[in-house]
């Protein structure tokens, strides 16, 4: 009897620990402080005036999440085009993170040329068709963001679903 009780105790502890891990909402190599987070529109305005990299914290909804590994996300710029956020040291978020999830991301914004190979790789990660990927044939000089921490903001509806 004692062995089965002990087994169920460890099973319960393992299950509770697993649930806590699955609800993790912050990822990366730094803890993200939401105070002082700026909208992407402000970041773009700042970066359009300089080519010097800037370390900032931004707040925006996710418009895409790498479906292969959760190794990058995209957030919308004011013109509707995506700002690619790649994660430093290849940390990841859950690939199942829903588009539309509000996120606070700390990292460095910088201008750089993104190669055709990298653009095609990102398109493949995003689930684009082979036809769409084959149309990518020019590198792009654009604003990039290397995140070193991200905090996902749980929406009210998600809190209610998870507590049921």
N, C-alpha and C positions, 0 to 999 in steps of 0.2 A: 504494500500500500504506500509506504513512504517513497519508494522509487517512482511510482506513477505520479504522486503529488509533486515530487521534485521535477520530474519531466515536464509536467504542465506548468509549473512555476517558470522554468527556463523558457518554455515555449511562449508563455505570456510576455515575459520580459523581452524576448527576441521580437515578438510581434509588435509590442508597443514601441520598441526602438526603431523598427522598420517603418512604422507609421510616422514617427517623428522625422526620420530622414526624408521620407517622400514629400513632406510638407515644407521642406527647406525652400526659402524664398530669396536667399542671397547667395551669390556665387562670385568667385574670383579670388584674387590675391590681396585685395584690400577690402576693408569694410567701407561700405558706401554711406556717406552722411548726406541725407536729403536736403539739409539746410543749405541754401545758396544754389540749389540746382536751377539751371536756366533752361528756357525753351530752346529747341533746335533753331528757331528763327533768330534768336540772339546770337547763337554760336555762328551761324552762317554769316550774319552781318559783321561780326568781329573778324571772322576769317577772310571775308571778302576784302577787308582793309589791310591785310597783312599776309605774308607767306611764312611767318614765324609760327612754329607749333605752339599750341596752347593746351595746358592741362586744365580741364574743367569737369563739372558734373552737369549732365543734361537730364531732362525729364521729357519722355515722349512715349507714345504707344508703339508697340512693335508691329511692323507691317509685314515682316517675314522672319522666319526662324529656320536655320539650317536643319533640314530634315534628316541628314545623315548622322550628325553628331552633336548638334546644338553649339557648334563652334563659332557661329556668327549670327548676328541679327541685323535687321534693317529698321530704320525709323524714318518718318517722312520729313523732307525738307519743305520749306514754305512753298516752293514751286511744284510740289507733289512728287518730285523725283526722290529716290531712296538715298539715305546716307548709310553706307555700309559700316557696321561696327564689328571689327574682328577682335577676338579676345586674346590678350597677352598671355604668353606661356601656354596657349592652347587649352585653357580651362573651358568648360562647357556648361550650358544650361540644358534642362530637359528638352529634347527635340519636340516633345508633345506640348510645349508651352503655346497657348493659343495666340494667334494673331489678334491684336487689339489690346493685349495685356499692357498695362501702363508700367513703364520701367524707369528707374533712375540709374544712370550709368556714369561711372567715373572713368576718365581716361584722357588721352591726348588726341587732339584734332590736328591734322596736318595735310598739306597738299602733296600729292605724289602721282606718278604715272602708274596705272594698273595695267599689267601686261594682258595680252589676248589670252594666254594660257590661264592666268588667274581669273579673268572675267568668265571664261568658259567653265572653269572649275566651279565658280560660285553659281553660275546658271544651272549646272548639273546638280549641285547640292540643293538648289531651290526647286528641283523637279521639272525644269524646263524640258521641252521636247528636243530631240536631236536636231530637228530642223531649226529651232530657235537658237540653239547653241552654235550651229554651223554658220549662222549669220553674223556671229561676233567675229570680226576680222580686223579690228583696229584697237590699239591700246587707248586708254582714256586718262587724261590728266584731270584729277578731281579731288574733292575734299574727302578725306578718309578719317576714321576714328578708331583708335586702338584702345579698347576698354580693358581696365584692370580690375573692375568690380561692377557688379550689376545687382540691383535689388528689384525684384518683381513685386508690384503692388497688387495684392489680392483684391478683386472687385467684390462688392457687397454680395452679389448673387452667388459667387463662388464660396464665400464664407458660409452662407446658409446651406449650400449643397454639401459642403464638407462636414458641417456639424450634424447633419441628419444621418 
